[in-house]
Amino acid sequence: MLVEPVSPKKRSEDPLKRIALIVEDDPRLRQAMNRELARMNFIVLSANHCDAAIRHLETHVANIVCVDIGLPDKSGYELCEYIRGTMGLMRVPILATGEYGTSHDMTEAEKVGANAFLLKPFSVRHLSLCVQSLLDRTTDRAVPMRELARRYDGRADAVSQSTREVRVAASAA
């Protein structure tokens, strides 16, 4: 039996460029979002349904995902759950977009892992501000508390949860 080697996920060739995935079924809105994120120096991947989005995420390392909640094949909520759960992409920021900005929609988006909710119609300026804000909050420079604890001999008590300070015991010489 011949097994094909699995190719690693593609990252941007240019370290200054990041990858954004837009999942939007409205072609005009998808195109406007694509132009704005390209202006922000993103390589933009786009999909008009969940299955295409999943294929992109299986082959590329996205820095941000913008998901329309009302998609034709599955809901954007289901896609968010899949991204966070099945794919295990916990650190990729997700910006949910939707036509109905009810508190239920926003709460549901947060429950399934979206980091922010943008109500349609929105301006491309508002989109760029939300995307930049999400990236600023989830930058790779931010090291999760569990990771800090692991680095310091796995001692969870070495990291103070309230002050976020790391206590390092002096080593015996």
C-alpha positions in Angstrom: 0.0 0.0 0.0 1.4 3.4 -1.1 0.9 6.2 1.3 1.3 9.8 0.1 3.3 12.0 2.4 1.3 14.7 4.0 2.7 18.1 3.0 3.1 20.7 5.8 0.7 23.6 6.0 1.7 26.6 3.8 2.8 29.7 5.5 3.3 33.0 3.7 6.5 33.2 1.8 7.0 36.8 2.8 7.4 37.0 6.6 5.9 40.5 6.6 2.7 39.2 5.1 0.1 37.3 7.0 -2.7 35.1 5.8 -6.4 35.9 6.3 -9.3 33.6 5.5 -12.6 35.2 4.6 -15.7 33.0 4.7 -18.5 34.9 3.1 -21.2 33.9 0.7 -22.0 37.4 -0.6 -19.6 37.9 -3.5 -19.6 41.7 -3.4 -18.9 41.8 0.4 -16.3 39.1 0.1 -14.5 41.1 -2.6 -14.6 44.3 -0.6 -13.2 42.5 2.5 -10.6 40.9 0.3 -9.5 44.3 -1.1 -9.3 45.8 2.4 -7.3 42.9 3.9 -4.9 42.9 0.9 -4.4 46.6 1.5 -3.5 45.7 5.1 -0.7 43.5 3.7 -2.5 40.1 4.0 -2.5 37.3 1.6 -6.2 36.7 1.4 -7.9 33.3 1.0 -11.6 33.3 0.5 -14.4 30.8 0.6 -18.1 31.0 0.1 -19.0 28.0 2.2 -17.7 26.0 5.1 -16.2 23.0 3.3 -14.0 25.3 1.2 -12.9 27.2 4.3 -11.9 23.9 6.0 -9.9 22.9 3.0 -8.0 26.2 3.2 -7.4 25.8 6.9 -6.1 22.3 6.3 -3.4 23.5 3.9 -2.6 27.0 5.1 -1.7 28.7 8.4 -4.1 31.5 8.8 -3.4 34.5 11.1 -7.1 35.5 11.2 -10.4 34.0 10.0 -13.5 36.2 9.2 -16.7 34.0 9.3 -20.2 35.0 8.1 -22.6 33.4 10.6 -25.3 32.9 7.8 -23.6 30.5 5.4 -25.5 28.3 2.8 -24.1 24.9 3.7 -23.6 25.1 7.5 -23.8 28.0 9.9 -20.8 30.0 10.8 -21.3 28.9 14.4 -20.7 25.3 13.3 -17.5 26.4 11.4 -16.2 28.2 14.5 -16.8 25.1 16.6 -15.0 23.0 14.0 -12.1 25.4 13.9 -11.7 25.5 17.7 -12.7 21.9 18.5 -11.9 19.4 15.7 -9.0 21.4 14.2 -7.7 22.6 17.6 -6.9 26.1 16.3 -7.3 27.9 19.6 -4.9 30.9 19.0 -6.2 32.0 15.5 -8.5 35.0 16.0 -12.0 34.6 14.6 -14.1 37.6 13.6 -17.7 36.6 13.2 -20.0 38.7 11.0 -23.7 38.7 10.8 -26.8 40.6 9.7 -28.6 40.2 13.0 -26.7 41.7 15.9 -29.0 40.4 18.7 -27.5 39.6 22.0 -28.2 35.9 21.3 -26.1 36.0 18.1 -23.2 37.7 19.8 -23.4 35.3 22.8 -23.6 32.3 20.6 -20.6 33.5 18.5 -18.6 33.9 21.7 -19.6 30.5 23.0 -18.3 28.8 19.8 -15.0 30.6 19.9 -15.4 33.8 18.0 -13.2 36.6 19.4 -15.3 39.5 18.1 -18.6 40.1 16.3 -19.0 42.7 13.5 -22.6 43.6 12.5 -23.5 43.9 8.8 -23.4 46.3 7.0 -20.0 47.5 8.1 -17.4 49.8 6.5 -14.1 48.4 5.4 -12.5 50.9 7.8 -14.4 49.2 10.7 -13.3 45.8 9.4 -9.7 46.9 9.4 -9.9 48.3 12.9 -11.5 45.1 14.2 -8.9 42.9 12.5 -6.0 45.0 13.8 -7.4 45.0 17.3 -7.8 41.2 17.2 -4.2 40.7 15.9 -2.9 43.1 18.6 -4.6 41.0 21.3 -3.5 37.7 20.0 0.1 38.4 18.9 2.6 35.6 19.2 4.5 37.7 21.7 1.8 37.0 24.2 2.8 33.7 25.9 -0.1 31.9 27.6 0.2 31.4 31.3 0.3 27.5 31.0 3.2 27.8 28.6 5.1 30.0 31.1 4.4 27.5 33.8 5.7 24.7 31.6 8.8 26.6 30.8 9.6 26.9 34.5 9.8 23.2 35.4 6.1 22.6 35.0 5.5 24.4 38.3 2.1 26.1 37.9 2.8 27.9 41.1 5.8 29.6 39.5 3.4 31.9 37.6 1.2 34.2 39.7 -2.3 34.3 38.0 -3.2 37.6 39.6 -0.1 39.6 38.8 1.2 37.5 35.8 4.6 37.6 37.4 7.0 34.7 37.0 8.8 33.6 40.2 12.1 31.8 39.6 13.7 30.1 42.5 17.4 30.7 42.9 19.3 27.6 41.9 21.7 26.0 44.4 25.3 26.5 43.2 
